[in-house]
Every structure is written in structure tokens, then in C-alpha cells.
Amino acid sequence: MMQSVKYLNKEIVFKHIGKGPAITLLHGYLESKEIWNEFALELAKKFSVCSIDLPGHGKSASFFPMNTMEIMAESVNAVLNFLNIEKTFLIGHSMGGYAALAFAEKYPNKLWAFSLFHSAPFADNQEKKQNRYREIKLLNEGKKELIYSAHFPKIFAPANVEQFADDIENAKQIAALLPPENIVATLKGLKDRKDRTQVMNDLKVPFIFFAGKFDQFIPYDLRKMLPYPLQYHIVELENSGHIGFIEELSKSVNAINTIAKLYS
């Protein structure tokens, strides 16, 4: 069921399905809660699953001039409070992982497990910041389509692009509806986000890291170098790019179910 809650007098939209221990899903850049549809339906067989449109994305409001990771984390907290969820298994994809780490920093006691799909705790380096500036320039020039048309095929492994052509087209259609100023506010938030390496290292709950062998954004070898907390599990998705919960749905769902069964 689609619902909304007010945060700072603006609407945050989410979908809540299933029953059981709580799982919360946070999408990536230019995406929406819909990106999780199949994954959420599978998890909802055993869990209460909440997928959220992060600020500036989907049907949620944007917070100008910048959608910071802290604002995203607070909007997630507003949804959890509305649903009376005291603890959740928080799962973040790419940008959603940055928001999830900001949430973990402020609300560590609201977690019972934590996972990153193709994300990392580091701040943007200079090259990535320059890419953000380039995209902001394109948006200001009215060239939004160039950004999302190039982005979505790249998040899949090259060998998977044809197989998931419908998913790519659906994602493009959702991104096409985003006001350019929303995307600019998000890019500014991404560019200026802080390093949360210590937050990840200090997690006191079970942690799962999903790595895609053909990820063009988060290098596969990074899985060997991250600052893992005490209880961690690495899931290697050998047929995935940057969106393994679609490319290898069953393997991803099984990994979450296995870890959740151990710790919930």
C-alpha cells in the first residue's frame, strides 16, 4: 500500500507490504521505490517491507537547495516512526547506501541488521565531484535526458542489458518525470556528503555487503578493502553489475533471508 508522511512539512512517500520483522529498502540515484518491486515482494513473504521514495525522487518532495544524506536519513526515520517500527534491517542501494550510513550514524539503536548493495562509506573524490558538476551543468542546460539515458544501461552488467531492457526502460521513464531542480539538489548532496568509514566499521549489527563482478561504479575488488564491522558477510554476485537485486534476484533474496533467519 502506498502511503505518505510529513517531514519538515513536505511529503515523503513509501510503500509498506508484508508482515514480520521489519526491512527497509532505500533506492539509488535517479531511482524510486519501484526499483525494489520484485525484491520487496519476495522479502514480504517473510518480512514487513518498507520501500521509500527518498527526497527528490519518485513521488517524495525535494529539499532545496540540497538533498543531503542527513535529510534523507531523517526522512527515513519519519517513516519508521509513523509505522511504529522500533528496529529495522536497513538495506541501501548505491546512493541509498550513503543515506543508510547517515541513518546508522544517528540511529544505531534502530537497526537489527544492515546491508549495502553496491555502495561504500567513502566521500566523493575529486573525479567524482567533477562528474557531479558536469551533470549539474547538463541539467541547467535542459539536457536531463542525456543523464538518465546514459545512466541506466550502465548500472547493469553489459551482458545483462538486453535481458533487462524492460527494467531499463521503466527506470528511464521514472527518471524522466523528475524535475531537474530535484536532481541538482541531490547531486549537491552527493557531492558534499562526508566520509562514513568509521560508521560502517563501528556497526554493532550483522552487516551484508553485495558486490557485483561487473559493477561500473563500485569496483568489485573493493569488497576486499572495506572497513567491515565484527559481524559481516560478503555476497559476491558474479553475474551482476551495479544492481544485483534485479540481475541476481534469487541469490540476493536468499542471502537476506539466510542472514535474517540467523539474527532476527
PyMOL commands that set and color helices and strands:
alter all, ss='L'
color gray80, all
select helices_A, chain A and resi 33-43+69-82+95-106+108-110+126-140+144-154+158-160+165-176+180-191+197-201+220-224+244-247+249-263
alter helices_A, ss='H'
color red, helices_A
select strands_A, chain A and resi 2-7+10-17+22-26+48-52+88-93+111-117+207-212+232-237
alter strands_A, ss='S'
color yellow, strands_A
deselect
rebuild
show_as cartoon
